[in-house]
Amino acid sequence: MAHKGAALAAKAGAAPRAPRPAKHLSVFPFSPAVIDAVAGRLEGYSLSKGTIRFTAAHPLPDDVLEDIVRLRRAEILK
């Protein structure tokens, strides 16, 4: 599927361009409580109420990601 910007540029007669790479990646646990539970282990990462942002060069630690999944699963299964 073509990038929307490239499709619009092509329609306007301009040369299409490749989409820009993402500056960061995100995890969306859909739970502020889960983010709060692991926040102390995520110093240096960008956190908000519903999002954890990271880069490919600075990925989330595996154990933190596993805890995010475990905690969110427990919330869902309540």
Summary of the structure (lengths in Angstrom):
residues: 78
radius of gyration: 17.6
end to end distance: 38.8
largest distance: 54.7
contacts: 167
relative contact order: 0.17
helix: 44%
strand: 10%
